[in-house]
Every structure is written in structure tokens, then in C-alpha cells.
Amino acid sequence: MVKRTVAWAPVCVGLTASLGLALGGCHSRPPLTPQEAEGKHLYQIRCAHCHEDNDQELKKIPPDLHGIFDRRTLLSGAPATDMAVRQIVFTGKGMMPAFAGRFTDEQMAALLAYLHTELR
């Protein structure tokens, strides 16, 4: 059996150009906004330790937050909304400690904006 590889990038770019679309390829995403970038920084220093790296060796692994707003509900059953996520961050839930007083309103808005990017 002969394996064939296809270079899709030129096809995608050519198709995009021929349709008059300004997409930098089939799978490109716009860069993070300054607010989303700030949220990413906050996520990396305050959330990823548990929600991705589990570098604290927690027995119960916290939920994966990728695509959190793509679902109708959070694991707790609460609706997957900014308000529900904000409440959980500020008051804690289960093993998650409360982060009240550790985020300003601007920082929380940035964190939520980043969570809406599916953590890219």
C-alpha cells in the first residue's frame, strides 16, 4: 500500500483567497486580545496548577476547563454561564478553595474572556 500525503495548507489558502475570505488558513484563529492574554496569564498562575498540571498531586483531579462554555451545564449542574463560573471561583466548590478577594473585577473579566477562548 502506498501512503499519500496531501499538503492541505496551500489548498486551504488558495480556496480562501478564491472565495475572497481573509482567513489565514483553514484552522487559523485570531490572536488573543489584550484582555484574553491577561486572562491566560491569570489562568496559568492561579488555575493551571490544579486544572491542568495537578502538580499538587490532588487525589481527585479537578475538572478540565477546556471548552467549559461549550457545555450547557458545569459539572456541578449549574448553567455554564459567566455568573456561575464567577460564583464558583469566588466561593469555592468541593475541594476548590474560594478565591474571593484574590481577583479584581477586571481580572475576573479577563479570566472569563480567556475561558471563552477554549484555553488556546
N, C-alpha and C positions, 0 to 999 in steps of 0.2 A: 504494500500500500504506500502510495506517495502522499506525503503531507504537503499541503499547500498553505502558504501564509499569504494573507492579504493585508496590504497596507491601507487601513481604513482612514487614517488621518487625511491624506490628500483627497480621498473621495468625499469625506465629510466637509472639508474646507471648500472643495470645488462645488459641491451641492449647495452649501450655504451661500457661497458667492453667487451662484447662478440663480438662486431664489431671492437674492437681494437682502439676505439677512445678515446682520452684523454680529454673528456668534463666532467666537474664536475657535471653533471646532465643535464636534458633536457633544462632548462631555465637559466643556469648559464651564466654569462658574465665575461669577463676578467676584472681584476681590472683596474681602471683608471691609465693611465700613469702619470708621474710627471707633464708633460705639461697639460694634461687634468684636473688633480687635481687643478693646478694653475688656469686654466680657470674656473673651478667650483667655486673656491673661488672668483674670479673676478665677475662672474655672480651673485653670492649670495650677494655681497656687492654693486654692481653697477647696476644690471639689474632686479633682482627678485622683488625689491620694487614695480615696476610697472607691469612687465610682468607676475608675479605670485601672489604676495600678494595684490597688489593695495592698499597698506597701506597709500597711499597719497590721497585716495578717489577720483580718477580721474573719471570724468563723462563718458569719452569714454575709455573703457578698452583697453589697448594695446594688440596686438596680442600674442597668445600663441606661444612660441618658440620651444616647443617640436616637434621634427621631422621636423624642418624647412628645412632641406636639403633633406627630402624625397619628397618634392613637386617640381614641375618643376619651379614654379614661387613663388615669395613672394607676399604678399597681394597687394603690390604696382604695381604688374605686371612685375617687374624686375626679371630676371632669379635668381633662388635660387643658387647663387654661393658665394664663399668666397669674391670675389671682390665687389659684390653688397651689401652684409651684411656689409662689412668693410666701404663702402661708406656711408651707412645709419647711422652707428654708429658714424662716424666722422663728417658728415654734418647735421645729424638730418633729421627728416621727419615728417610732420604734427605736432602733439603735442610733439613728441620726441625731446628733446634738442640735440644739437651737442655735441659730446664727443671728439672733436679734441683736442689734447694736453693732454688728460686725460688717454690715453693708450700709452705705448711704443709699438714698433713693436713686441717685444717679448710677451707682454701682449695680444696684439690683436691676435697674432697667437695662444696663449693659449686659449683665449676665443673662437675662431673659432674651435679649436680642441675639446673643450668641447661641443660646439653646435652640432658638428658632432656625439657625443655620444647619441643624443636624450635626453640630460639632465638627465642622470642616476646618 
